[in-house]
Structures are given as structure tokens and as C-alpha cells.
Amino acid sequence: MIAAVLFDLDGTLADTARDLGGALNRLLAEEKREALPHEVLRPHVSGGARALLRAGFGITPEDSGYTALQQRFLAHYQSAICADTVLFDGIAELLDELDERGVAWGVVTNKSQRFTLALADALGLRNRAACLVSGDTSPRAKPDARPLLLGCGLAGAAPADTLYVGDDLRDVVAGKAAGVTTVAVRYGYLGDGVPIDEWGADRVVDTPADVLALLG
């Protein structure tokens, strides 16, 4: 029996692509560059600021000027963190059903805590979640196992009795390292690297409703 379900945030629980992409496009405009279409930016969202800045500017953390651009991007994002962000279709119903069944659920994300908490507040999730583990909550972020192990502890569930649901390869890598059952979602952002069917997830699902079938 599954005692807890933990979720990645961007691309799994919430569709944040338009707000994150909007922040990047405002930064591009400041730099007198052309905006990028939503369809171009969407696959990069689960990779956070690093992936979006690489997509928009071809810049990496090793390049000079990266930190300044990153801070400006994050300021833009914080100023409109939930303008167009919504829960994915079916997520609200899934969370309601987990609550009804008494299954703990929470979030384990690489998003910084200040953004995780602000978004959880805006979406009405903060007081419902058993845990909100962010990228700066534990010493290492995913794909390290420690954020997931912390989430399991806060949710009161053993890793063997926990599902972790995500839309990125590193979610599966972290989940495997932590000993949880990994669930990859086809509706998420997925990135532009290894195809989802090659991630090695324990399960791959098409919709949030499919997660319920895995609870046992």
C-alpha cells in the first residue's frame, strides 16, 4: 500500500511555463532580443533558470555575466509568479482523492524555497501539503536522493511506501537513489534530451488520474 505521493512542482503539479517563459521574454526584451514562443520555451522549464537562460541567451553558469542575468530573470519571475500558472488538468481532483483516502502528499522540487512557498500559497496548496521540500531545503538538490528522503520523513512514509511523480529524468534518478517508486508523466515538460520511455521509471502515466491506479 502506498502511504505517500510526492510530486515535482514545475511540469508535474503546476503548469508554470507561461510565467517562467514570460519572465525570460521580459529579460530578452530588456536586452533588445526577440521574444521566444511558448512552444520553444516549454520543454526547458523543468530545468529552471539555468535551462531557460541557456535557451534564451546561450549562456551557462560558467560564462561571465550569468549570475547577473540569472538574478534579473528571477526578479522578473517573482514579480508575476502566478499570473498564468495553474494546476494541470486533473491535479486538483487527484489531490482531493488522496486527501479522501488519507494518503499524504507533498512537493519535492528544485525550485528555491521563496518561489515554492509563494506559488504554493497562490495555488492554495501550502496548508494542505504534508511537505514542501525545495532545492535549497536540503544540502543537495535532485538528482541527489536527500530531498526525497527528507520529503518521505516529513510525510511520515517509508521510501518503499512512497510514489514520486515527476516530468524530468533527474526526478527518476533521484527517486531510484532514494528507493521510492518512480512515476514519469507524459503530460509534463519532459525536456529535449533522453525520451521519457528511456528514463527507467517504474511507471509512465499519461494523466494525473492514472496515478490513482498505482496506489494499490
N, C-alpha and C positions, 0 to 999 in steps of 0.2 A: 504494500500500500504506500502511496506517495503522501508524505506528510507536509511537503512544502514545494511551491513552484516559484522559482526565481526568474526574473526577466532582465534581459538587457533593456536599455531605455530607447535610445535613438534607433529607429528602424525595426523595433520589435514591439514595444509597448506603445510608443508615440511616434506619429509621423511629424518629425521636426524639420524635414528637408527644406520646406519653403522658408522658414525663419532663418535657418543656418545659411541657405543659399542667398537669401536676401541680404544678410549681413555681409557676405562675401561680395555681392554685387555692389553694395554701397561703398565698400572699400575699393573695388575696382573703379568705380566712378570717380572717387577722390583722386585716384592715380591716373585719371584720364584714359582708362582702358574700357573696352567693350564689355557689357554685361554678358554672362553666360546663361544659356537656357536652363530651366529647371531639369530637363531630361538629361543634360550633361552633368549637372552637379549631383543629382540624386544618388548615384552609385557611390559617391565619395563620402557621404555624410557620416556613415558609421565609423570612418577613420578620423573624425573630429577635425579640429582646426588644422592639424598637420596635413591631412589629405586634401582638405579644401584649398588651403593656401598653395599646395603643390599644383592642384588643378587650375587655380586661377592665375598664379604668378610663376609657376615652375620653380618654386623656391622650397628649400628643405631647411631643417633646423641647423644644418651645418653652414648655411650660407649667411654672410653678413647681412644685417637688416631684417633677418627673420623674426627676431624677438619683438622688434618694434611693430612690424606688420601684424604679428600674432596678437599683441595687446590691443591694437586698434580694431582688429576683427572681433575680438571678444567683447570690447566695449560696444560695438555695433550690435552684437548678438544680445547682450544683456539689456540693451535699451528697448528691445522688442522680442523678448524671449518666447512669448506665447501669443503672438499676433495671429498666426495662421496654423499653429501647432494643434493637432487633435489626436485623440486616441485612434488607433487603427480600427476599422470596422470589425466588430465582434469582440474587441478587447473589453469594453465595459461589461458586456454580458458574461464573458469569461470570468472576470474578476468577481462579479456578483455571484456566479455559481460557485466559485472557490470559497467565498465567504459563507454561502449557504451550506456548503459541505464541511465547513470547519477546517479547510486546508489553508495553511498560512501561505502568504505570497509576499514577495518583495522585489526590490530592484538591485541589481549589481551592474554598475555601468562604469566606464572610464571617464565619463563627464565629471568635471570638477564639482565639488560639493555645492558651491554657491549657485551653480546653474541647476544642479539636480534638485535641490530643495526649492528653488524658485519655481521650477517647472512643475514639481510635484504639488506645490501649493496651488498653482494656477489651474492644474487639472483635477484638483480635489482628491489627490491620492496620498498626500503626506500622512494624514492621520489614520489611514486605512492600512498602509503597508507595514508588514512585520519588520522590514529592514529597508534602508536606503543607503546602500554602500556605493561610494563614489570613487573616482580614480585617485583621489588624494586622501581617502579614508584609511587605507592600509599602506604598508611600506612600498608595495609594488602594485601596479595596475595589471589587468589582464594583458597578455595571456598567462601571467602568474596565477597560481591557484589560490593565493591567500585572500583576495577579495571574496571569492566564492565560499571559502571555508568560513570567513567571517560572517557572510550572509547566512550560511546554514546555522551557525551558532546563534545569531540574533533571532532567527526564525524558529529556533528550538527543534531543528530537524537534523538527523544524521545525513551526511552526504549520500549514502546509499539509498536514502528515502526521499531524495530531492531531485526535481527536474530543473534543468537550467535551459531557458529558451532564448535563442539569440539569432542574429542575422549576419554574423561575421565569422570567419574562420577562427579568429582568436577566441571567440566565445566557446567554440568546440574544444580548442586546445586547452583553455583554462578549465573547462568542465571535466575533461578527461583527467587532467592533473589533479583535480580536486576529488575525483571519484563520484561525481554526480552523473545522472542520466542526461545526456545532451540532446537537445531538440533544436534543429535548424528550421527556420521559417522561410518559405519561398516568397512570401509577400514582402519581405524586408528589402533593404538596400543592396545587400549581397556583395558590393564591391565589384572590381573589374579584374580580379585575379582568378584563383582556382575556382572552378564551378562548384556549386553547393553540394552536388551529389558526390564530390570527391573529398569533402571535408572530413569524412569519417564520423559524422554524428550518429548517435544511436537511433534517432528517428528524424525524418524530414516531413514537415507538415505544410499544407497549403493555406490553412486559415487558422485563426485563433480557436475556433470551435473544435478543431481537430485535437487540440491539446487535451481536452476533456476525456477523450477516448484513451489517453495514456495513464490516467490516474489509477486504474485498477479497482 
